[in-house]
Amino acid sequence: MSLQIGSDMVEEHSFISYSKESYSEDEMLKRSKDFYEWMDKRRTLREFSDKPIPKEVLGNIVKAASTAPSGANKQPWTFCIVTNPEIKSEIKKAAEKEEYENYHGRMSEEWVKDLQPFHTDWNKPFLEIAPALIIVFKRVYEEIDGNKKNNYYVNESVGLATGFLLSAIHNAGLVALTHTPSPMNFLSEVLKRPENERAFLLIPVGYPPDDAKVPDLKRKGLDEIAVYYD
Ligand code: IYR
């Protein structure tokens, strides 16, 4: 059904019944605890094995990401799934060029110091080694019948979808790095993306190497992150 809003015709959604899953309080307690403990096992890795990931698995991970809520359900995202070795090399070369500048003057001394415990530097070998790079683009606007139509809450929407993506990667038994080469415009050029898309995050995905090591980080406790207003 269409609705007239001002001079525009807008397609109305038909509404369908929501099939609800509900649990007893005991079940809720167990499920919420189990889920937290499982999510707590997710860690960022900066090293990967080069073992390929089945294409259908990558597709399912991206489909899970696309279930995130978005402003007016505009789904303002594009996920580029790069497994082609030449394109991965091009991305590595361009990312390292920017990161070299970052580590040699563009980042503040304090920032470089804050990164020391993570042993990061301008070298990004994982961009060639990881079997897949998922580059998340935000779609700032859509071009419809030659007119630009802005999307809404684009950063929030794409941030949520990326969170879902990381959870889906963890669920598949794979690992990822939330990588932020900066500036990221080289990704639009290498991947030949249209003008309405801007790179948001670059997520190398793969299996952990046999001898994987991660920093022994502590997450903040509930008392540090939650404020109750009972
Ligand atoms: N983009 C750089 C620097 C960097 C910044 C932050 I904040 C990190 O948590 C990690 C790295 C790089 O990728 O090395």
Boltz pocket constraint, residues with backbone or C-beta under 6 A from the ligand:
constraints:
  - pocket:
      binder: B
      contacts: [[A, 99], [A, 102], [A, 115], [A, 120], [A, 121], [A, 122], [A, 179], [A, 180], [A, 181], [A, 182]]
      max_distance: 6.0
